Amino acid sequence: MEAVLHLGLDTDTQDISGVVKRECEVRVSQEEVRACMESFVGRTDADSSHVSALKVKGKKLYELAREGIEVERQPRPVTFYEIRILSMELPFVRFSVTCSKGTYIRTLCHDIGEKLGCMGCMESLLRTRVDRFDIQDSLKLSAIEEKKIQGKLEEAIVSVEENVCRLFLLFMRQKLLQKC
């Protein structure tokens, strides 16, 4: 994933779409930001975002948040395998992150800002990979239309059979791991 951290802002949703709760002056160096972000690499327990789709008593957290109800959230184990800064023009930091499932990048941005003492929220997020699907392998609509005209549309489509086979292999892997 790629994200942009906006330092100096604290919002009620931990991203730029939320209502600004606080604004802080950003008085940190690029080296302090770099060291802070590197300190998050590894396994940790992280709070889920109160505007996530996680359910509490059958209701999604973001639904409860819209009703003005904030519930206590239990920290969940997450792993940040890599956090790499791509560019930094304070108060903005563009970075890539490789992480485990269940990780909320908006919460990471908030936590980085909090640790730096100047607050922070997520400005933007781009999913660059989901399972085996990588954004570098994606096609623009115009390229897909061109393949259709050329009669080569099947080159751009992952077949149902291939997906079912992959799901079966993942399921069997999980079963084997549970027995170990």
C-alpha positions as CSV (number, residue, x, y, z in Angstrom):
1,M,0.0,0.0,0.0
2,E,1.0,3.6,-0.5
3,A,-0.2,6.3,1.8
4,V,0.3,10.0,2.5
5,L,0.6,11.0,6.1
6,H,-0.4,14.6,6.9
7,L,1.3,15.7,10.1
8,G,-0.1,18.5,12.2
9,L,-3.8,17.4,11.9
10,D,-6.0,15.3,14.2
11,T,-9.4,14.4,12.8
12,D,-12.3,12.4,14.2
13,T,-11.8,9.7,11.5
14,Q,-8.0,9.7,11.5
15,D,-8.1,10.6,7.8
16,I,-8.5,13.9,5.9
17,S,-12.2,13.3,5.3
18,G,-13.0,13.8,9.0
19,V,-13.7,16.9,11.1
20,V,-10.5,18.5,12.3
21,K,-10.3,18.2,16.1
22,R,-6.8,19.8,16.5
23,E,-4.1,21.4,14.5
24,C,-0.5,21.4,15.7
25,E,2.6,23.0,14.4
26,V,5.0,20.5,12.9
27,R,8.4,21.0,14.5
28,V,10.1,17.8,13.7
29,S,13.0,17.0,11.4
30,Q,12.9,14.6,8.5
31,E,15.3,12.4,10.5
32,E,12.9,12.3,13.5
33,V,10.1,11.3,11.2
34,R,12.2,8.6,9.5
35,A,13.3,7.2,12.9
36,C,9.7,7.3,14.3
37,M,8.3,5.5,11.3
38,E,11.0,2.8,11.4
39,S,10.1,2.2,15.0
40,F,6.7,0.8,13.9
41,V,8.3,-2.1,11.9
42,G,7.6,-5.4,13.5
43,R,4.7,-7.1,15.4
44,T,2.6,-5.0,17.6
45,D,-0.9,-4.7,19.1
46,A,-2.8,-1.9,17.4
47,D,-6.3,-0.4,18.0
48,S,-8.7,-0.7,15.1
49,S,-10.1,2.4,13.7
50,H,-13.5,3.5,15.2
51,V,-14.6,4.0,11.7
52,S,-13.8,0.5,10.5
53,A,-16.1,-2.2,9.3
54,L,-15.3,-4.4,12.3
55,K,-18.5,-5.4,14.2
56,V,-19.4,-5.0,17.8
57,K,-22.6,-6.7,18.9
58,G,-23.6,-7.0,15.2
59,K,-23.1,-3.4,14.3
60,K,-20.2,-2.0,12.3
61,L,-17.9,0.4,14.1
62,Y,-18.4,3.1,11.5
63,E,-22.2,2.8,11.9
64,L,-21.8,3.4,15.6
65,A,-19.5,6.3,15.0
66,R,-22.0,8.0,12.7
67,E,-24.5,7.7,15.6
68,G,-22.0,9.4,17.9
69,I,-21.4,6.2,19.8
70,E,-17.8,5.3,20.5
71,V,-17.1,1.8,21.9
72,E,-14.0,0.4,23.5
73,R,-12.0,-1.5,20.9
74,Q,-9.7,-4.3,21.7
75,P,-6.1,-4.1,20.3
76,R,-5.4,-6.6,17.6
77,P,-2.0,-8.1,16.7
78,V,-0.7,-6.7,13.5
79,T,2.7,-6.8,11.7
80,F,4.4,-4.1,9.7
81,Y,6.9,-6.0,7.6
82,E,8.3,-2.8,5.9
83,I,7.6,0.9,6.0
84,R,9.5,2.8,3.4
85,I,9.4,6.6,2.9
86,L,9.0,7.5,-0.7
87,S,9.0,11.3,-0.4
88,M,8.9,13.8,2.4
89,E,7.9,17.5,2.2
90,L,6.7,18.2,5.7
91,P,4.0,18.2,6.8
92,F,3.4,15.5,4.1
93,V,5.1,12.1,4.1
94,R,4.4,9.7,1.3
95,F,5.3,6.1,2.2
96,S,4.7,2.5,1.2
97,V,3.9,-0.2,3.8
98,T,3.8,-4.0,3.7
99,C,1.7,-5.3,6.5
100,S,-0.5,-8.1,7.8
101,K,-4.2,-8.2,7.3
102,G,-6.3,-6.3,9.7
103,T,-4.0,-3.3,9.7
104,Y,-5.5,0.1,9.6
105,I,-3.2,2.6,7.8
106,R,-5.3,5.5,9.1
107,T,-4.5,4.3,12.6
108,L,-0.8,4.0,11.8
109,C,-0.8,7.6,10.5
110,H,-2.5,8.8,13.7
111,D,-0.1,6.8,15.9
112,I,3.0,8.2,14.1
113,G,1.7,11.7,14.5
114,E,1.0,11.1,18.2
115,K,4.4,9.6,18.8
116,L,6.0,12.6,17.1
117,G,3.9,14.9,19.3
118,C,2.4,16.8,16.4
119,M,-0.6,14.6,15.5
120,G,-1.2,13.2,12.1
121,C,-3.9,11.8,9.8
122,M,-4.1,9.9,6.6
123,E,-4.2,12.2,3.5
124,S,-4.6,9.4,1.0
125,L,-4.3,5.6,0.5
126,L,-3.6,3.5,-2.6
127,R,-3.8,-0.3,-2.4
128,T,-1.0,-1.4,-4.6
129,R,-1.5,-5.2,-4.0
130,V,-4.2,-7.5,-2.8
131,D,-3.2,-11.1,-2.5
132,R,-1.6,-11.9,-5.9
133,F,-3.1,-8.9,-7.7
134,D,-0.6,-6.1,-8.1
135,I,-1.4,-2.6,-9.4
136,Q,1.5,-2.9,-11.8
137,D,-0.3,-5.7,-13.6
138,S,-3.6,-3.8,-13.9
139,L,-4.9,-2.4,-17.1
140,K,-6.6,0.9,-18.0
141,L,-10.1,0.6,-19.4
142,S,-8.8,1.8,-22.8
143,A,-6.3,-1.2,-22.9
144,I,-9.1,-3.6,-22.0
145,E,-11.3,-2.2,-24.7
146,E,-8.4,-2.5,-27.2
147,K,-7.9,-6.2,-26.2
148,K,-11.6,-6.8,-26.8
149,I,-11.4,-5.3,-30.2
150,Q,-8.4,-7.5,-31.0
151,G,-10.2,-10.6,-29.7
152,K,-7.7,-11.0,-26.9
153,L,-9.9,-10.1,-23.9
154,E,-9.2,-13.5,-22.2
155,E,-5.6,-12.5,-21.8
156,A,-6.7,-9.8,-19.3
157,I,-9.1,-12.0,-17.3
158,V,-8.3,-14.4,-14.5
159,S,-10.6,-17.4,-15.1
160,V,-13.1,-18.7,-12.6
161,E,-11.3,-22.0,-12.6
162,E,-8.0,-20.5,-11.7
163,N,-9.5,-18.5,-8.9
164,V,-11.4,-21.5,-7.5
165,C,-8.2,-23.6,-7.6
166,R,-6.3,-20.9,-5.8
167,L,-9.0,-20.6,-3.1
168,F,-9.0,-24.4,-2.6
169,L,-5.2,-24.4,-2.2
170,L,-5.4,-21.6,0.4
171,F,-8.2,-23.5,2.2
172,M,-6.1,-26.7,2.3
173,R,-3.0,-24.8,3.5
174,Q,-5.0,-23.3,6.4
175,K,-6.3,-26.8,7.3
176,L,-2.8,-28.2,7.3
177,L,-1.5,-25.3,9.4
178,Q,-4.2,-25.9,12.0
179,K,-3.1,-29.5,12.4
180,C,0.5,-28.5,13.1
